[in-house]
């Protein structure tokens, strides 16, 4: 019997949807048929919260990554992006110099 596939999806930087073809109960990163891998959303969310949590509330909606600045007077209060890399790029563009988070591993 063939085990069921994971089926988790993610967007790459080009906006193409990728689907994990590993077994449903695989540990670690997801992988598509071309070998492109990505971390599980809960791992990425933990990193983003660790890096940006002092200044932003970070959330994963299941389809989009969201960052809302904790300061209601911030000029760039809300960022919504399809990938976590794009969200971090936007946050870096609008962050003040004293808010330089650690890069993601």
PyMOL commands that set and color helices and strands:
alter all, ss='L'
color gray80, all
select helices_A, chain A and resi 41-52+84-94
alter helices_A, ss='H'
color red, helices_A
select strands_A, chain A and resi 9-11+17-19+30-31+37-38+56-60+65-69+78-81
alter strands_A, ss='S'
color yellow, strands_A
deselect
rebuild
show_as cartoon
